[in-house]
Amino acid sequence: MSEFLKSATFQGGTPYLNNQNDPTAEAQTDVYGAGFRYGGGLNGGDYIRVTDDEAAKFQLSSVGNLFRGTYRRVKVNGGTFKRGPLVFWAFSQASPTVTNTEPTGVSLIAGVIINADAGITAGNWAWIQTEGVATCLFRATVTKAGAVGDAIYAAAQGAGADNATVDNLADATTLTSVQLRHYVGRAIEAPSNAGLKKVLLDLPVNATI
């Protein structure tokens, strides 16, 4: 079972949550440097819940801002990774492993990548955001010019430029059961074409994985 890390346990500093590319789950050191480990050592699936103020201490600003929510330690299995796209649980591999290769039906969304573009090597460990205020990457051309409060869904475009991005559907859309599984959360910044915008995540599957 994964372990909750209290913010006091996670010291922050270099290296930060959003610049990780570690060969093992426990490889990340804390602010005190080599030889120190969070709570006796990180494990795959460990997570931390933070406030906005705490998130700001744990971010590398040159990569991007982090906000309140839950961040989880995962193994990255294949795909090209950059800041903002979705990742999905890869149950063909040892849990907790994620991929940004969209599965059939685009269900079982794990969270959002927070690292810099091309910042994670396949097979290495990093952090994703699973709850709270996250920065999501919208598809190149959103279906609807969006507004704050709109429901946000996985774009479900498969391989290509829009892989693992999110979208804002037209108001008149009649949702299918498949599209309901694509639900990501609510826009708290207006969506835009290829934009990195804040979304309040609502991924209930993460409560049980």
WOWO-V272417 format. One record per residue. N is the residue number from 1. PHI is phi in radians with two decimals (NA if undefined). PSI is psi in degrees with one decimal (* if undefined). BURIAL is I if it has 24 or more other ideal C-beta (glycine too) atoms within 12 Angstrom, else O. Layout:
n,phi,psi,burial
N,PHI,PSI,BURIAL
N,PHI,PSI,BURIAL
This chain:
n,phi,psi,burial
1,NA,141.3,O
2,-1.23,157.6,I
3,-2.01,136.7,O
4,-1.37,129.6,O
5,-1.77,123.0,I
6,-1.23,151.0,O
7,-1.05,-31.3,I
8,-1.18,-27.9,O
9,-1.28,-40.2,I
10,-1.49,112.5,I
11,-1.44,-21.4,I
12,1.34,-160.9,I
13,1.44,-163.5,O
14,-1.51,128.1,O
15,-1.46,154.3,I
16,-1.59,172.9,I
17,-1.05,-37.0,I
18,-1.76,27.5,I
19,-2.45,36.9,I
20,-1.65,142.3,I
21,-2.76,69.1,I
22,-1.78,142.0,I
23,-1.24,-21.9,O
24,-2.37,160.9,O
25,-1.06,-36.7,I
26,-1.59,4.0,O
27,-1.23,-24.1,O
28,-1.20,127.4,I
29,-1.62,164.3,I
30,-1.65,-171.3,I
31,-1.06,-21.0,O
32,-1.41,-7.0,O
33,1.78,-170.3,O
34,-1.01,141.3,O
35,1.69,-13.1,O
36,-1.87,140.8,O
37,-2.33,147.5,I
38,-1.15,122.3,I
39,0.95,31.1,O
40,1.58,1.0,O
41,2.32,133.0,O
42,-1.30,147.5,I
43,-2.15,156.0,I
44,-1.04,130.7,I
45,1.64,-10.2,I
46,-0.99,147.8,I
47,-2.48,159.6,I
48,-2.37,136.5,I
49,-1.88,131.3,I
50,-2.37,157.9,I
51,-1.49,174.2,O
52,-1.04,-42.6,O
53,-1.11,-42.1,O
54,-1.18,-41.4,I
55,-1.04,-37.9,I
56,-1.11,-30.1,O
57,-1.32,-23.8,I
58,-1.72,5.1,I
59,-1.78,146.6,I
60,-1.64,106.6,I
61,-1.06,-29.1,O
62,-1.17,-21.4,O
63,-1.50,-44.0,I
64,2.72,165.4,I
65,-1.44,145.1,I
66,-1.93,153.8,I
67,-2.31,176.6,I
68,-0.99,145.7,I
69,2.60,-161.5,I
70,-2.01,134.8,I
71,-2.12,141.6,I
72,-2.27,141.4,I
73,-1.48,117.9,I
74,-2.38,159.5,I
75,-1.66,133.9,I
76,-1.70,120.9,I
77,-2.00,92.0,I
78,1.34,163.3,O
79,1.72,168.5,I
80,-1.80,124.6,O
81,-1.99,137.5,I
82,-2.61,170.6,I
83,-1.20,130.0,I
84,1.90,-30.7,I
85,-1.26,164.7,I
86,-1.36,157.5,I
87,-2.24,159.3,I
88,-2.23,148.7,I
89,-1.14,131.7,I
90,-1.87,88.4,I
91,-1.35,-4.5,O
92,-1.32,-11.5,O
93,-2.00,171.0,O
94,-1.10,132.6,O
95,-1.33,147.5,I
96,-1.64,104.9,I
97,-2.06,137.8,I
98,-2.18,158.1,I
99,-2.44,153.8,I
100,-1.83,13.9,I
101,-1.40,115.6,I
102,-1.13,125.4,I
103,-1.34,163.5,I
104,-1.01,126.7,O
105,1.52,-11.6,O
106,0.86,38.3,I
107,-1.63,178.9,I
108,0.97,52.8,I
109,-1.24,126.5,I
110,-1.54,-35.9,I
111,2.82,-153.7,I
112,-2.25,136.1,I
113,-1.25,134.5,I
114,-1.97,-7.1,I
115,-1.30,168.2,I
116,-1.17,162.8,I
117,-0.93,133.9,O
118,0.99,27.9,O
119,-1.55,-1.2,I
120,-2.27,129.2,I
121,-1.48,134.6,O
122,-0.96,132.1,I
123,1.67,-9.7,I
124,-1.67,176.4,I
125,-1.94,144.2,I
126,-2.72,-170.5,I
127,-1.98,141.6,I
128,-2.10,162.3,I
129,-1.73,132.5,I
130,-2.02,-18.9,I
131,-2.55,159.3,I
132,1.69,-155.2,I
133,-1.59,110.4,I
134,-2.10,153.7,I
135,-1.63,115.5,I
136,-1.95,147.6,I
137,-1.62,122.4,I
138,-1.52,153.8,I
139,-1.08,164.0,I
140,-1.00,-39.4,O
141,-2.29,107.1,O
142,-1.21,149.5,I
143,-1.12,-38.9,I
144,-2.30,136.7,I
145,-1.10,112.8,O
146,-1.60,173.4,I
147,-2.47,161.7,O
148,-1.00,134.9,O
149,1.70,-12.8,O
150,-1.16,147.9,I
151,-1.31,135.0,I
152,-1.99,136.7,I
153,-2.23,157.1,I
154,-1.05,136.2,I
155,-1.16,-29.6,I
156,0.97,50.0,I
157,-1.78,-0.3,I
158,1.24,-158.5,O
159,-1.08,149.6,O
160,2.13,-168.2,O
161,-1.09,-28.7,O
162,-1.70,9.8,I
163,-1.01,129.9,I
164,1.15,15.3,I
165,-1.52,176.3,I
166,-2.02,167.0,I
167,-2.53,161.8,I
168,-2.03,113.6,I
169,-1.41,158.7,I
170,-1.12,146.1,O
171,-1.04,-31.3,O
172,-1.45,2.5,O
173,-1.10,129.1,O
174,-1.61,111.9,O
175,-1.29,138.2,O
176,-1.61,168.9,O
177,-1.10,-33.5,O
178,-1.15,-45.4,O
179,-1.11,-33.9,I
180,-1.08,-31.4,O
181,-1.28,-11.5,I
182,-1.54,-4.5,I
183,-1.07,131.6,I
184,-1.93,-43.5,I
185,2.84,-156.9,I
186,-2.03,139.5,I
187,-1.23,130.1,I
188,-2.02,3.7,I
189,-2.35,146.8,I
190,-1.09,125.5,O
191,-1.05,152.1,I
192,-2.62,162.0,I
193,-1.02,122.6,O
194,0.99,23.2,O
195,-1.48,149.1,I
196,-1.70,103.2,I
197,-2.24,153.2,I
198,-1.36,135.4,I
199,-2.31,136.6,I
200,-1.47,107.0,I
201,-1.20,145.7,I
202,-2.49,81.3,I
203,-2.04,80.2,I
204,-1.11,-20.2,O
205,-1.04,-27.3,O
206,-1.22,-14.7,I
207,-1.25,-17.3,O
208,-2.09,4.3,O
209,-1.99,*,I
